[in-house]
Amino acid sequence: MDIENTAKALKELGHPTRLNIYRSVVRAGYQGIAVGGLQEKLEIPGSTLSHHISGLLSAGLITQRRESRTLFCVAEYDKLQSVIDFLQEECCADEKT
């Protein structure tokens, strides 16, 4: 993962509301969580939730799928792992032995 994509992901996660939304989506697992369920769980107005979900989508941290009339948010675990790997890959590289 390059520095630009990592910075975008971290920027989106740097907002407390988006981080809270993302944590809930990650906790939901591979089946995801319904947007309505997120709204109820986090007690966020629909328009605010939609705005924050849009940021997470644009960073590639989540995707959405529709089942009938229900829209689900699903974490992109590969993207999450890429961000973590990017932060860890240089760990201790400059340490003198």
Backbone hydrogen bonds, N-H to C=O, Kabsch-Sander energy under -0.5 kcal/mol:
donor,donor_aa,acceptor,acceptor_aa,energy
6,T,2,D,-2.1
7,A,3,I,-2.5
8,K,4,E,-2.1
9,A,5,N,-2.2
10,L,6,T,-2.7
11,K,7,A,-2.4
12,E,8,K,-2.2
13,L,9,A,-2.0
14,G,10,L,-0.9
14,G,11,K,-0.6
15,H,12,E,-1.0
19,L,15,H,-2.8
20,N,16,P,-2.1
21,I,17,T,-2.4
22,Y,18,R,-3.0
23,R,19,L,-2.5
24,S,20,N,-1.8
25,V,21,I,-2.2
26,V,22,Y,-2.9
27,R,23,R,-2.5
28,A,24,S,-1.3
29,G,25,V,-0.5
29,G,26,V,-1.2
31,Q,28,A,-0.5
32,G,29,G,-1.2
33,I,73,C,-2.1
35,V,71,L,-2.9
38,L,34,A,-2.3
39,Q,35,V,-2.6
40,E,36,G,-2.2
41,K,37,G,-2.8
42,L,38,L,-2.8
43,E,39,Q,-1.2
44,I,39,Q,-1.1
49,L,45,P,-2.6
50,S,46,G,-2.6
51,H,47,S,-1.9
52,H,48,T,-2.1
53,I,49,L,-2.8
54,S,50,S,-2.1
55,G,51,H,-1.2
56,L,52,H,-1.8
57,L,53,I,-2.6
58,S,54,S,-2.4
59,A,55,G,-1.4
60,G,57,L,-1.5
61,L,56,L,-2.0
62,I,56,L,-1.0
63,T,74,V,-2.6
65,R,72,F,-1.8
67,E,70,T,-3.0
70,T,67,E,-2.4
72,F,65,R,-3.3
72,F,70,T,-0.5
73,C,33,I,-2.9
74,V,63,T,-2.9
76,E,61,L,-2.8
77,Y,75,A,-1.1
79,K,76,E,-0.5
80,L,76,E,-1.9
81,Q,77,Y,-2.5
82,S,78,D,-2.1
83,V,79,K,-2.1
84,I,80,L,-2.2
85,D,81,Q,-3.1
86,F,82,S,-2.4
87,L,83,V,-1.9
88,Q,84,I,-1.8
89,E,85,D,-2.3
91,C,88,Q,-2.0
93,A,90,E,-2.4
95,E,92,C,-1.4
